[in-house]
Amino acid sequence: MNCRDNCGACCTAPSITSPIPGMPDGKPAGVRCVQLGENNLCRIFGQPERPAFCGGLQPSEEMCGSSREYAMQWLGELERATAPACNR
């Protein structure tokens, strides 16, 4: 499956704990990554600076569904389900 045009849910919904250029401490869940362009495409896609987490998160029917809203909700639920108990 390919990414949906102009979505960017996977660059907004999940938290990323590793450094990102422009976000040295990573990013919290629900915050748009600074590397997400206005076209909702990753500016560092394929670059060595891109966090391993990002490269490991592959689009799928289950995750992406039929809309950006669905993907945001699905990824948000995954974020909450996998957060450490002290953050829930």
N, C-alpha and C positions, 0 to 999 in steps of 0.2 A: 504494500500500500504506500502511496505517496502522500506527503503532507497536503492538507487542504490549503488552497490559496488564502492568504490574508487571515490566518488563524492565530498562530502564536500562543495558543493555550499552554503548550508544554514549556514555554519560556516565561510564563507568568504564574501559573497555578502552583507548581511545586517549589519547595525551598531547595536551595543549592548551597551546600556547606563548604564547597571548595572555592578558591579564588577565581574570579572572573575579571578580565581586564575592565577596569573602571568600578569594580565591586570587589575589593580585596578580601572582604570577609564573606563573600558569597551573597546570597539574597534570601530574604524571608519569603514564605509562601504568600502568594497573592500579589507580589510586587513584580512589576514588569522589569525584565532584565535590560540593563543599559545597552547591551549588544543586540537587542531586538530592534531592527530598523522600522521605519514608518510603514513599510510594506509587510511588516510582521515576518520578515525573514532574518535569520541569524547572520550578523555581520562577520562572525568568526567561524562560520561553518567550514569544516575541513582544515582549520588551522590548529597548530599544536597548543595554542592558548585556550582552546575550547575545553571546558571541563569534561572529564570522562563520563560523568553522570548524563550530560547532554547527549553524548554519542551513544550511550546505552539505551536511551529512551527512544524507542522506535515506534512510528505510527502504526496503529492497528485499528481494526473495526471496533473492537471492544473499548479501546481508550478514546478514540476520536468520534465515534458515532456519526451522526449526520450534520452536526453543527459545532461551532466554536463553543457555544453555551453548554452543550452536552459535554464536550471535552473538558471545559473548565470545571464543571460539576464533578465529573468522574475523577479527574486528577485531584480536586480538592478533597473528595472523600478518601482517596488513596493516601493523601498527605495526612489527614487526620487519623486514619487507621494505622499508619506506620510511625506516627510521632511518638517520642518517648513518653511514658506515662506522666511525667511531670509537666509536659507541655499540653496535655489534653484538657 
